[in-house]
Amino acid sequence: MPRYSLRNQTKIKEHFDQKTLSRIIESLDSHFNEEKEIIEHSMPGFNYKAISVDDSGNSCGFIIFFVVRKTFDVYNLAFKEFIN
């Protein structure tokens, strides 16, 4: 089962708030516990691959993360944006 590490949690909390950071982590936990294979996709204009995760706080939304590094089954992720 793949695992993740989320970068810059302090900055995310400072920019948004603790509730939003918890929502992001809950969304990632849910995604990584359900998915056996993580699908990465390219985003035009960016050097990093990205993954899309269902937003636990918005039934119609997604959260986009850049895959900064992948070591074995651990994805080092950087938050990019919320998509509604």
N, C-alpha and C positions, 0 to 999 in steps of 0.2 A: 504494500500500500504506500503510495507516495506521501511525502510530508512537505511542509513548507516552513519558511522563516520569513517574517514580514519586517522589512527594513523601516527605519525612521518612524517608529511608533510614537515617540515623543513629539515629533514635528506634526504628525497627523492629529494627535490629541490637541496640540496647541492651536492648529489651524481650524479644526472643527471643534470637537469636545470629546469627553470620555464616552458618552453614549454612542457617538458615531464610530469611534475606534472599536468599541465593543461590538457594534453591528458589523463592521468589516471583519473582525476576527471570527464572529459567529458564522458569517457567510463563508469564509475560508474553511473553517472547521467542517461545516456541512458539506462543502464541495469536495474536500480532500477525503472525508470519511465515506462518501458515496461513490466517488469515481476511482476506478482501478487504473485508468489511463488518463493522463492530463493532456488535453489537446492544445497545442501552442499554435498561434497564427501570427502572420506578419502584419504590421501596420505600416502603410506607406509613409515615408518620411522619417521613420525611426529605425535605429540600428538593432533594437532589442525585439525579441519575440514577445508576444503577449498572451495572456489567458483571460477568459471571460468567466465570471462567477455570478450565479444568481444572487441578487441582493435580498437578504433575509428581511430587510426593513421595507421593501417595495416589491410587491408581487409581480410587477411588470418590468422591473429594472435589473440591470447588471452592474457589476463592478469590474473595471479593467485593471489588470496588474501587468507590469513588465516583468519578464523573467530575466533577472540580472545575471544569475548564474544557476547552473544545475549540477549538483555533485551527487552522483549515484541516484538516489530517489528523493533527494531534498531540493526543493525549488526555493531559491532566494528571490523574494518578490519585492517589488516597489509599487506602491499605489499610484495609479494614473488618474482615474476619474470614475465618477458615477454616470451611468447611462440610463435614462428613463425611457 
